[in-house]
Amino acid sequence: MISTWHDYQTSTMIHMCSKTIVYHLMKNGLVLTKNSKRITPSLAISDALEVYWGPFVEGLVDQVMAFGFAVVMFQKDGADCVYPTTVDPHLYTIAVEIINNNMSFKLSSTELDMESVMVYNHFGFSPVVRNGRGMLTSLAWKVIPPIRFLNNVRNACETMEANKTRPQFFTEQQPTSRERQEGVDFDYYAEADSSEIREDMQFQRNASNIRILEQQKDLYNTYMNRKESSSHPYNRGIQRVVNKLDDIVQLPEGHHVVATPQNTGRQDVVQMHKIIQEEICSTLGVPRALLISDSMYKSSTEGIEEFFSQTVAWWSRKLQILLTDVYTKIYFNKKMGKLKNIYTAKQRHQIQVHFDYNTTIKEETLQNMYNNGILTWDAYSKTMIKMAGMAEEDRNLEPPALHGVDASEVVTVSNKRKRTAGGLDDGT
């Protein structure tokens, strides 16, 4: 879980997908309904929904994507306001136990009050037991292998680019048939005690080449008067030449540089990025074309919107169940003990938490629903104002006079009767 959580937090594509889903879910906040009617909560509850429940929903999306379940606990602020929050995976140890085909979670922690910790596992990504160990089946767990592969490819490309700045060279020695000359290519050590001349007593005379290189440097430094005026353009050119001489390495005699092939890396890195990004986005339910637009990957606009609409609807349905249960545990526990029938109490008193509206609905769809009489002007205008991101005070409370009628197609009708040539009315 810790490794998955780290990969989840450091992946850019997962970050973009999760934040896109959270934005469309919480674009207009949360609403409370009772008996299918919207209610206005108290000031304390409204403040808690605005301050604490927004980050709580974001944490739920992160944990469900990363682990497949969410660990929730209740806390109190300085004003004794109880609010829910997600628990960081570093603070607890969790185990999975299956008894009679029922899965349960056992949490242990030395830093948390376990009485207020709950685990929600109704998202369809329940952990599985493999060889006695619990294994994750979450959305992030499914896309982490290609993400790690892509990171390895990027690291390899970075290493190859760094090696191009400092390439490696190799030398080889070619055998020569020319006999070496004594006194030119080699000479002998003088040993008074030795009565014979052996090969190990020879020493090479390559040091003379090194002295020639040093003499070249001295020529530039001394005879070109580099020390007199370093600001002169001619002297600056001499300085560059001397600096290049410092990079010259004298090879041993008979050696030469061998050209070695330089690895240029994969030629399909860009295509590989696109394919893996498509896999990640499709698994998380967010079309890649919604996040990244390029000319090589074109898709149907209606298909993209329909796909993302289904994703938002799924998250909305699953999270509304969780949020309603959390709201009930915080604000409804005191009433439950006074009621005899819990189901009747649930039907009469339960307050459900919903996301405001589906933000992926099209304006044309709303227009057609209003034209066909399905929506009232109040509902239609409020929804359009929210989609435009404008204040509700700017909304026109009265519908237009000619609703659903194009003014250019209206034909003026006269009540006067036209007479024929015979003097009779046209209608007789």
C-alpha positions in Angstrom: 0.0 0.0 0.0 2.8 2.4 0.8 4.5 1.7 -2.5 1.3 2.1 -4.4 0.5 5.3 -2.6 3.9 6.8 -3.5 3.5 5.8 -7.2 0.0 7.3 -7.1 1.1 10.6 -5.7 4.0 11.0 -8.1 2.3 10.0 -11.4 1.3 13.0 -13.5 -1.4 11.2 -15.6 -3.1 9.8 -12.5 -3.0 13.2 -10.9 -4.7 14.8 -14.0 -7.4 12.1 -14.1 -8.2 12.3 -10.4 -8.4 16.1 -10.3 -10.6 16.2 -13.4 -13.1 13.8 -11.8 -13.0 15.7 -8.5 -13.5 19.0 -10.3 -16.6 17.8 -12.1 -18.0 16.2 -9.0 -17.5 19.2 -6.7 -18.0 22.0 -9.3 -21.2 23.1 -7.5 -20.7 21.5 -4.1 -22.9 19.2 -2.2 -26.7 19.4 -1.6 -28.9 17.7 1.0 -32.2 16.1 0.1 -35.0 14.7 2.3 -37.9 12.7 0.7 -36.5 13.7 -2.7 -36.7 17.4 -1.8 -33.8 19.7 -1.4 -33.4 21.1 2.1 -31.4 24.0 3.6 -29.2 22.8 6.4 -28.3 24.8 9.5 -25.4 27.3 9.5 -23.1 24.8 11.4 -23.8 22.0 8.9 -23.4 24.4 5.9 -20.1 25.6 7.2 -18.9 22.0 7.8 -19.9 21.0 4.3 -18.1 23.9 2.8 -14.9 23.7 4.8 -14.3 20.0 5.5 -16.4 17.9 3.1 -14.8 19.2 -0.1 -11.3 18.0 0.9 -12.9 14.8 2.2 -14.4 14.0 -1.2 -11.0 14.6 -2.8 -9.4 12.3 -0.3 -12.0 9.6 -1.0 -11.3 9.7 -4.7 -7.6 9.3 -4.1 -7.9 6.4 -1.7 -10.4 4.5 -3.8 -8.2 4.9 -6.9 -5.1 3.9 -5.0 -6.4 1.1 -2.8 -9.9 0.2 -3.9 -11.4 1.1 -0.5 -11.4 4.1 1.8 -10.4 4.4 5.4 -12.4 7.1 7.1 -12.4 8.5 10.7 -14.2 11.3 12.5 -12.4 14.3 14.1 -13.4 17.4 16.0 -12.2 21.0 15.5 -11.9 23.7 18.1 -15.6 24.5 17.9 -16.6 20.9 18.7 -17.7 20.4 15.1 -17.5 16.7 14.0 -16.2 16.2 10.5 -15.0 13.2 8.4 -11.5 12.8 7.0 -9.5 10.1 5.3 -6.7 8.4 7.1 -3.2 8.4 5.7 -1.9 4.8 5.0 1.3 5.5 7.0 -0.7 5.7 10.2 -2.2 2.2 10.4 -1.7 -1.5 9.5 -4.5 -3.3 7.8 -5.2 -7.0 7.4 -7.9 -8.8 5.3 -9.9 -11.7 6.8 -12.4 -13.8 5.0 -14.8 -15.9 7.1 -17.8 -17.7 5.5 -17.3 -15.8 2.3 -17.5 -12.5 4.2 -14.6 -10.1 4.0 -13.6 -8.0 6.9 -10.8 -5.6 7.6 -8.8 -5.4 10.8 -6.9 -2.2 11.5 -4.2 -1.7 14.1 -2.5 1.6 15.0 -0.7 3.2 17.9 -1.6 6.8 16.8 -5.3 6.6 16.0 -8.5 6.1 18.0 -9.7 2.9 16.3 -13.3 3.4 17.7 -13.9 6.2 15.1 -12.2 4.5 12.1 -14.3 2.8 9.4 -13.5 1.1 6.1 -15.8 1.5 3.1 -15.4 -1.3 0.5 -18.4 -1.1 -1.9 -16.6 0.1 -5.0 -15.9 -3.2 -6.6 -12.2 -3.3 -6.1 -12.0 -5.6 -3.0 -8.5 -6.9 -2.2 -7.8 -10.6 -3.0 -5.8 -13.1 -0.9 -2.8 -14.6 -2.7 -0.5 -17.1 -0.9 -1.8 -15.8 2.4 -1.2 -12.2 1.6 -3.7 -9.5 0.7 -3.2 -8.1 -2.8 -4.7 -4.8 -4.1 -7.0 -4.8 -7.2 -7.5 -1.0 -7.4 -7.4 1.2 -10.5 -3.9 2.5 -9.6 -2.6 -1.0 -9.1 -3.7 -1.9 -12.6 -1.8 1.0 -14.2 1.3 1.2 -12.0 3.2 -1.5 -14.1 3.1 0.5 -17.3 3.8 3.7 -15.4 7.0 2.2 -13.9 8.0 0.9 -17.3 7.6 4.3 -18.8 9.7 5.8 -16.0 12.4 3.3 -16.7 12.4 4.3 -20.4 12.6 8.0 -19.4 15.6 7.3 -17.1 17.4 5.4 -19.8 16.8 8.2 -22.2 18.2 10.7 -19.7 21.3 8.5 -19.2 21.9 8.3 -22.9 21.5 12.0 -23.3 24.0 12.6 -20.5 26.5 10.1 -22.1 26.4 12.1 -25.4 27.9 15.1 -23.6 30.8 12.9 -22.5 31.3 10.1 -25.0 33.6 7.2 -24.4 36.4 6.4 -26.7 38.5 3.3 -27.0 42.0 2.7 -28.5 43.6 -0.3 -30.0 47.2 -1.1 -30.9 48.1 -2.2 -34.3 51.1 -4.6 -34.8 53.9 -3.1 -36.9 56.6 -4.8 -38.9 59.0 -1.9 -38.5 61.9 -2.7 -36.3 62.4 -0.3 -33.5 65.6 1.7 -33.5 67.7 1.9 -30.5 68.2 5.5 -29.3 65.0 6.6 -31.2 62.1 4.4 -30.0 63.8 3.0 -26.9 67.0 3.0 -25.0 68.6 0.9 -22.2 69.1 1.5 -18.5 72.7 1.7 -17.5 73.4 -1.0 -14.9 77.0 -1.5 -13.9 76.4 -5.0 -12.4 74.7 -6.4 -15.5 76.8 -8.4 -17.9 74.1 -8.7 -20.6 71.4 -6.6 -22.2 67.9 -7.8 -21.5 64.5 -6.6 -23.0 63.2 -5.6 -19.5 66.0 -3.1 -19.3 64.5 -1.1 -22.2 62.4 2.1 -21.6 60.2 3.9 -24.1 61.0 7.4 -25.3 57.4 8.7 -25.6 58.2 11.3 -23.1 59.7 13.4 -25.9 56.2 13.7 -27.4 54.8 15.0 -24.1 57.6 17.6 -24.0 56.8 18.7 -27.5 53.2 19.4 -26.4 54.4 21.4 -23.4 56.6 23.4 -25.7 53.6 24.2 -27.9 51.8 25.6 -24.9 54.8 27.7 -23.9 55.0 29.1 -27.4 51.4 30.4 -27.1 51.9 31.7 -23.6 55.3 33.3 -24.1 55.9 34.3 -27.7 52.4 35.5 -28.4 52.4 37.9 -25.4 49.2 36.5 -23.9 50.0 38.0 -20.5 50.3 41.6 -21.8 46.7 42.3 -22.7 44.1 39.7 -22.0 41.3 42.0 -23.4 42.7 42.1 -26.9 40.6 39.9 -29.3 43.7 38.3 -30.7 44.9 37.3 -27.2 41.5 36.0 -26.3 41.7 33.7 -29.4 45.1 32.5 -28.2 43.5 31.7 -24.8 40.9 29.5 -26.4 43.6 27.7 -28.3 45.6 27.1 -25.2 42.5 25.8 -23.4 41.9 23.3 -26.2 45.5 22.1 -25.9 44.7 21.1 -22.3 42.2 18.6 -23.6 44.8 16.8 -25.8 45.8 13.4 -24.4 48.9 11.8 -25.8 48.3 8.2 -26.8 51.0 5.5 -26.5 52.9 4.8 -29.6 51.0 2.4 -31.9 47.6 3.2 -30.4 44.8 4.9 -32.3 41.2 5.8 -31.4 38.6 3.3 -32.5 35.2 4.6 -33.5 32.5 3.0 -31.4 28.7 3.1 -32.1 26.8 5.5 -30.0 23.3 4.4 -28.7 20.7 6.8 -29.9 17.9 5.3 -27.8 14.4 4.2 -28.9 12.9 5.9 -31.9 9.3 5.3 -30.7 9.4 7.1 -27.4 6.7 9.5 -28.3 4.4 6.8 -29.6 5.1 4.7 -26.5 4.1 7.6 -24.3 0.8 8.0 -26.2 -0.1 4.3 -26.0 0.6 4.1 -22.3 -1.2 7.3 -21.6 -4.2 5.9 -23.5 -4.1 2.8 -21.3 -3.9 4.8 -18.1 -6.7 7.2 -19.0 -9.0 4.5 -20.3 -8.5 2.5 -17.1 -9.3 5.5 -14.9 -12.3 6.4 -17.0 -11.0 9.8 -18.3 -10.5 10.1 -22.0 -7.0 11.1 -23.0 -8.5 13.5 -25.6 -10.1 15.4 -22.7 -6.7 16.0 -21.1 -4.2 16.1 -24.0 -5.1 17.2 -27.5 -3.0 16.3 -30.5 -3.6 15.8 -34.2 -2.5 12.2 -34.3 -5.1 11.0 -31.9 -8.6 12.0 -33.0 -11.8 10.6 -31.5 -15.5 11.1 -31.6 -16.5 14.1 -29.5 -19.8 12.4 -28.6 -18.0 9.2 -27.6 -15.6 11.1 -25.4 -18.4 13.0 -23.6 -20.5 9.9 -23.2 -17.5 7.9 -21.8 -16.6 10.6 -19.3 -20.3 11.2 -18.4 -20.5 7.5 -17.4 -17.4 7.8 -15.3 -18.7 10.9 -13.4 -22.1 9.1 -12.9 -20.4 6.1 -11.4 -18.3 8.1 -9.0 -21.3 10.2 -8.1 -23.4 7.1 -7.3 -20.7 5.3 -5.3 -19.7 8.4 -3.3 -23.2 9.5 -2.5 -23.8 6.2 -0.7 -20.7 6.7 1.4 -21.4 10.4 2.1 -25.0 9.7 3.1 -23.8 7.0 5.5 -21.2 9.3 7.0 -23.7 12.2 7.4 -26.1 9.8 9.1 -23.5 8.6 11.6 -22.5 12.2 12.5 -25.9 13.9 12.7 -28.5 11.1 13.1 -27.2 8.7 15.8 -29.1 10.5 18.6 -32.4 10.1 17.0 -32.0 6.4 16.1 -32.3 5.3 19.8 -35.7 7.0 20.3 -37.4 5.4 17.3 -38.8 1.9 17.4 -38.8 1.0 13.7 -35.4 1.8 12.1 -36.7 1.5 8.5 -39.6 3.9 9.1 -37.1 6.3 10.7 -34.8 6.0 7.8 -37.6 6.7 5.3 -38.9 9.7 7.3 -35.8 11.3 8.7 -32.8 10.2 6.6 -31.0 13.0 4.8 -29.2 12.1 1.6 -26.1 13.8 0.4 -25.9 14.4 -3.3 -23.7 16.2 -5.8 -25.4 19.2 -7.2 -25.9 18.1 -10.8 -24.4 16.3 -13.7 -21.9 18.8 -15.2 -21.5 16.8 -18.4 -25.0 17.4 -19.6 -25.2 19.4 -22.9 -26.8 22.7 -23.3 -28.8 21.4 -26.3 -30.2 18.7 -24.1 -31.4 21.2 -21.5 -32.8 23.4 -24.3 -34.8 20.5 -25.8 -36.1 19.4 -22.3 -37.3 23.0 -21.6 -38.9 23.3 -25.1 -40.7 20.1 -24.7 -42.1 21.1 -21.3 -40.1 18.7 -19.2 -38.2 21.4 -17.3 -39.7 24.5 -15.8 -38.1 27.9 -16.4 -36.8 28.0 -12.9 -35.0 24.7 -13.1 -33.7 25.4 -16.6 -32.4 28.9 -15.9 -30.7 27.8 -12.6 -28.9 24.9 -14.3 -27.7 27.1 -17.2 -26.5 29.8 -14.7 -24.5 27.2 -12.8 -23.0 25.7 -16.0 -21.9 29.2 -17.1 -20.3 29.8 -13.6 -22.3 33.0 -13.0 -24.0 34.2 -9.9 -27.7 33.2 -9.4 -28.5 36.9 -8.8 -28.0 37.5 -12.5 -30.7 35.1 -13.5 -33.8 36.4 -15.1 -36.8 35.2 -13.0 -39.3 35.5 -15.8 -39.2 33.4 -18.9 -39.0 35.2 -22.3 -42.4 36.3 -23.8 -42.0 34.3 -27.0 -40.7 31.1 -25.6 -39.8 28.5 -28.2 -40.8 30.8 -31.1 -38.3 32.3 -33.6 -39.2 36.0 -34.0 -38.0 36.0 -37.6 -40.6 33.3 -38.5 -43.5 35.2 -37.0 -45.9 36.4 -39.8 -48.1 39.4 -39.2 -51.8 38.5 -39.7 -54.3 41.2 -40.7 -58.0 40.9 -39.6 -59.3 42.8 -42.6 -61.1 40.8 -45.3 -60.0 41.1 -48.9 -62.6 41.7 -51.6 -62.6 40.1 -55.0 -63.2 41.8 -58.3 -66.9 41.1 -58.0 -67.1 43.1 -54.8 -67.8 40.1 -52.6 -65.9 39.1 -49.5 -63.2 36.5 -49.9 -65.0 34.4 -47.4 -68.4 34.3 -49.1 
